[in-house]
């Protein structure tokens, strides 16, 4: 297929300074020469822009920052105890996600184009792309199933922390449900974020020789990303949201805020 011939640039009449002698000038030429004319007038805005660009060019090159990766294949778990809301969620999301329902209500539930399992939620942990569901179907033993995303429609959320894991949506109310239905289809693919913290185990005051010491970072973490692990602590970088609370309360400096760094902010 032949491409259409490029259109000729429009003609703009550029008038001389004394208003005499209008000269036809192609628009591309006129626009290209317009910026130097304004700059020559000594505009304060232009001077400020030059100063900002000079300050930016003086910054040292940014060093690479450690990152945290997520991979989501779109396997969605819907946890529900209301049949109508469960069916509505699957209908709204099945076009873009692979849906499965954990039915926690009474009776039985049938949903078109979705696997439904009736049972009790024992535990749910993980993050975007790596949720682990432990449930018990009656009668039966505990079973484990992996999911990438979770839509929890029950009144009480499975995660009780202030900042819940990425990929988990609690939608007990219509406003939260609308947000979840809009965002969940976009949570498929590969994602990354900076690793916000740095941890030096050698100077951590959490514990020594099985003697309990400092628990400040564990107590202040709003995502539940920090837990005790012997004489030190372990941090799940996938759960960390970068609030910086742990670095603020750490008495020994073992926990520090890694990103954004001072240099990244141009200070």
FIZA-8442 format. One line per field, with one value per residue (C-alpha): residue number from 0; z, x, y. Coordinates in Angstrom, 1 decimal, padded with zeros to 4 digits, always signed. Each point is the difference from the previous one (the first is absolute). Layout:
seq (NUM_...);
Z (Z_...);
X (X_...);
Y (Y_...);
// end
This chain:
seq (0_1_2_3_4_5_6_7_8_9_10_11_12_13_14_15_16_17_18_19_20_21_22_23_24_25_26_27_28_29_30_31_32_33_34_35_36_37_38_39_40_41_42_43_44_45_46_47_48_49_50_51_52_53_54_55_56_57_58_59_60_61_62_63_64_65_66_67_68_69_70_71_72_73_74_75_76_77_78_79_80_81_82_83_84_85_86_87_88_89_90_91_92_93_94_95_96_97_98_99_100_101_102_103_104_105_106_107_108_109_110_111_112_113_114_115_116_117_118_119_120_121_122_123_124_125_126_127_128_129_130_131_132_133_134_135_136_137_138_139_140_141_142_143_144_145_146_147_148_149_150_151_152_153_154_155_156_157_158_159_160_161_162_163_164_165_166_167_168_169_170_171_172_173_174_175_176_177_178_179_180_181_182_183_184_185_186_187_188_189_190_191_192_193_194_195_196_197_198_199_200_201_202_203_204_205_206_207_208_209_210_211_212_213_214_215_216_217_218_219_220_221_222_223_224_225_226_227_228_229_230_231_232_233_234_235_236_237_238_239_240_241_242_243_244_245_246_247_248_249_250_251_252_253_254_255_256_257_258_259_260_261_262_263_264_265_266);
Z (+000.0_-001.0_+002.6_-000.8_-001.0_+002.9_+000.2_-000.7_+003.1_+000.5_-000.8_+002.7_-000.7_+002.1_+000.2_+000.4_+003.1_-001.5_-001.2_-003.7_-002.4_+000.9_-001.0_-000.6_+002.3_+000.4_+003.4_+000.8_-000.4_+001.8_+003.1_+000.1_+000.1_+002.5_+003.1_-000.4_-000.6_+003.4_+001.8_-001.3_+001.8_+003.4_+001.3_+003.7_-000.8_-002.5_+002.4_+002.7_-002.5_-000.9_+003.7_+000.6_-002.9_+001.1_+003.5_-001.4_-002.3_+003.1_+001.8_+000.3_-002.1_+001.8_+001.4_-000.7_+002.7_+001.1_-001.2_+001.0_-002.8_-000.3_-002.6_-000.3_-002.4_+000.9_+002.2_+002.1_+003.3_+000.9_+003.7_+000.6_+002.3_-002.1_-003.0_-002.0_+000.5_-000.9_-003.3_-000.8_+000.7_-002.3_-002.7_+000.2_+000.0_-001.9_-003.4_+001.2_+002.9_+000.8_+002.9_+002.8_+003.0_+003.6_+001.2_+003.7_+000.3_+000.7_-002.5_-003.4_-002.7_-003.8_-002.1_-003.8_-001.4_+003.4_+002.3_+003.4_+003.1_+003.2_+003.1_+002.9_-000.5_+002.4_-001.0_-002.8_-000.4_-002.7_-002.5_-003.6_-002.1_+003.0_+002.2_+001.9_+001.0_+002.6_+000.3_+001.3_-001.8_+002.2_+000.6_-001.0_+000.7_-000.5_-003.6_-001.5_-003.2_-001.6_-001.4_-001.5_+001.2_+002.7_+000.1_+003.5_+000.1_+003.7_+002.7_+001.8_-002.0_+000.0_+000.7_+003.1_-000.5_-000.8_-003.4_-001.7_-002.6_-003.6_-002.1_+002.9_-000.2_+002.9_-001.5_+002.7_-001.3_-003.4_-000.3_+000.7_-002.4_-002.8_+000.6_+000.0_-003.2_-001.7_+001.2_+000.1_-003.8_-000.1_+002.6_-002.6_-001.2_+001.4_+002.5_+002.0_+002.8_+001.9_+003.0_+002.6_+002.9_+000.9_+002.9_+001.8_+002.1_+001.8_+002.0_+000.5_+003.7_-000.4_+002.0_+001.2_+001.4_-000.1_+002.3_-001.4_-000.8_-002.3_-001.9_-001.1_-003.7_+000.2_+002.1_-002.3_-003.4_-001.5_-002.6_+002.2_-002.1_+002.9_+002.3_+002.6_-001.3_+002.9_+001.0_-002.8_-002.1_-003.6_-002.3_-003.0_-002.6_-002.0_+002.9_+000.9_-001.1_+000.8_+002.9_+001.8_+003.4_+000.7_-000.7_+002.2_+003.1_-000.4_+002.9_-001.5_-003.6_-001.2_-002.0_-002.3_-002.8_-003.3_-002.6_-000.9_+000.9_+000.7_-003.3_-001.9_+001.4_-001.1_+003.5);
X (+000.0_+001.4_+000.3_-001.6_+002.3_+001.0_-002.0_+001.8_+000.7_-002.3_+001.2_+000.1_+000.6_+002.8_-000.2_+003.2_+000.7_-001.3_-003.1_+000.9_+000.6_-001.8_+002.1_-001.4_+001.9_-000.7_-001.5_+002.9_+002.6_-002.0_-000.6_+003.6_+001.2_-002.6_+001.7_+003.4_-002.0_-001.8_+003.2_+001.8_-002.6_+001.5_-003.2_+000.2_-001.7_+002.7_+002.7_-001.5_-000.2_+003.6_+001.0_-002.0_+001.5_+003.5_-000.7_-001.3_+003.1_+002.2_-001.4_+002.1_-001.2_-002.6_+001.3_-002.1_-002.5_-000.8_-003.4_-002.8_-001.7_-003.6_-001.5_-003.7_-001.8_-003.5_-001.2_-002.6_-001.5_-003.4_-000.8_-003.7_-002.9_-002.6_-001.2_-001.2_+003.2_+002.1_-001.8_+000.3_+003.7_+000.7_-002.2_+001.9_+003.5_-000.1_+000.7_+003.5_+000.8_-000.2_-002.4_-000.5_-002.4_+000.5_-003.6_-000.2_-003.8_-002.7_-001.5_+001.6_+001.0_+000.2_+001.7_+000.4_+003.5_+001.7_+001.2_-001.8_+001.2_-002.1_+002.2_+001.5_+002.9_+002.7_+002.7_+001.0_+003.4_+002.3_-000.1_-000.6_+000.8_+000.7_-003.0_-000.4_-003.5_-000.5_-003.6_-002.0_-002.9_-002.4_+000.5_+003.7_+003.6_+001.6_+000.9_+002.3_-000.5_+002.1_-001.5_+001.3_-002.9_-002.6_-003.4_-001.5_-003.7_-000.6_-000.7_+003.3_+003.2_+002.5_+002.8_-000.3_+003.1_-000.4_+001.7_-001.1_+002.1_+000.0_-002.4_-002.5_-003.2_-002.6_-003.3_-002.7_-001.5_-001.1_+002.6_+002.8_-001.4_-000.1_+003.7_+000.9_-001.8_+001.7_+003.5_+000.1_+000.2_+003.0_+001.9_+001.2_+003.5_+003.4_+000.5_+002.8_+000.6_+003.1_+001.2_-000.7_+002.1_+003.5_+000.7_+003.3_-000.5_+003.3_-001.1_-003.6_-001.1_-003.0_+001.5_+003.2_+000.5_-003.7_-000.5_-002.8_+001.0_-001.4_-003.3_-000.7_+000.2_-002.3_-002.6_+000.0_-000.1_-003.4_+000.2_+001.2_+003.1_+002.4_+000.1_+002.3_+002.5_+002.3_+002.4_-001.0_-003.0_-001.1_-001.6_-002.2_+000.9_-003.2_-002.2_+002.0_-001.7_+002.8_-001.6_+003.4_-001.4_+002.5_+003.0_-001.5_-000.3_+003.1_+002.4_+003.1_-000.2_-000.3_-003.1_+000.4_-002.0_+001.5_-002.3_-000.5_+003.5_+000.9_+001.9_-003.1_-001.9_+002.6_+000.7);
Y (+000.0_+003.4_+002.6_+003.4_+002.8_+002.2_+003.2_+003.3_+002.0_+003.0_+003.5_+002.6_+003.7_+001.3_+003.8_+002.0_+002.1_+003.2_-001.7_+000.3_-002.8_-003.2_-003.0_-003.5_-002.4_-003.8_-000.8_-002.3_+002.7_+002.6_-002.2_-001.1_+003.7_+001.1_-001.3_+001.8_+003.3_-000.4_-001.0_+003.1_+002.1_-001.0_-001.7_-000.9_-003.3_-000.9_+000.9_-002.2_-002.9_+000.4_+000.0_-003.2_-001.7_+001.0_-001.4_-003.2_-000.5_+000.6_-003.0_-003.1_-003.0_-002.1_-003.2_-003.2_-000.8_-003.5_-001.1_-002.4_-001.9_-001.3_-002.4_-000.4_-002.4_+001.2_-002.9_+001.7_-001.4_+001.4_-000.6_+000.5_-000.9_+001.9_-001.9_+003.0_+001.9_-003.0_-000.5_+003.7_+000.1_-003.0_+001.6_+003.3_-001.6_-003.3_+001.7_+001.0_-002.3_-003.7_-000.1_-002.5_+000.4_-001.1_-000.2_+000.7_+000.3_-002.4_-002.4_-000.5_+002.4_-000.3_+002.6_-000.2_-000.2_-000.2_-002.7_+000.0_-001.7_+000.1_+000.1_+001.9_+002.4_-001.2_+002.5_+002.4_+001.4_+001.4_+002.9_+000.8_-003.0_-002.3_-000.4_-003.3_-001.1_-002.6_-001.2_-002.9_-001.5_-001.9_-002.8_-000.1_+000.9_+003.4_+000.8_+002.6_+002.0_+002.8_+003.2_+003.3_+002.2_+000.0_+001.7_-000.4_+000.8_-000.9_+002.6_-000.8_+000.0_-002.9_+002.4_+002.2_+002.2_+003.7_-000.3_-003.2_-001.9_+001.2_-002.1_-000.5_+002.0_+000.0_+001.2_-000.3_+003.2_+001.2_+002.8_-002.4_-002.6_+002.6_+000.8_-003.7_-000.8_+002.8_-000.8_-003.8_-000.5_+002.2_-002.1_-002.6_-000.2_+000.9_+002.8_+001.5_+002.5_+001.2_-001.8_+002.7_-001.1_-001.2_-002.4_-000.7_-003.2_+000.4_+003.0_-001.0_+000.2_-002.3_-002.9_-001.6_-003.5_-000.5_+003.0_+002.3_+003.5_+002.6_-000.6_+003.6_-000.7_-003.0_+002.0_+003.1_-001.7_+000.7_-002.8_-002.9_-000.3_-000.4_-003.1_-001.5_-002.5_-001.2_+002.7_+002.3_+000.9_-000.9_+002.5_-000.9_+002.6_-000.9_+001.2_+003.1_+003.2_+002.3_+002.0_+000.2_-000.7_-002.7_+002.2_+002.8_-002.2_-002.2_+000.9_-001.6_+001.1_-003.5_+001.0_+002.9_+001.6_-000.8_+001.7_+002.7_+001.1_+003.6_+000.2_-001.2_+003.0_+002.5_+001.2);
// end
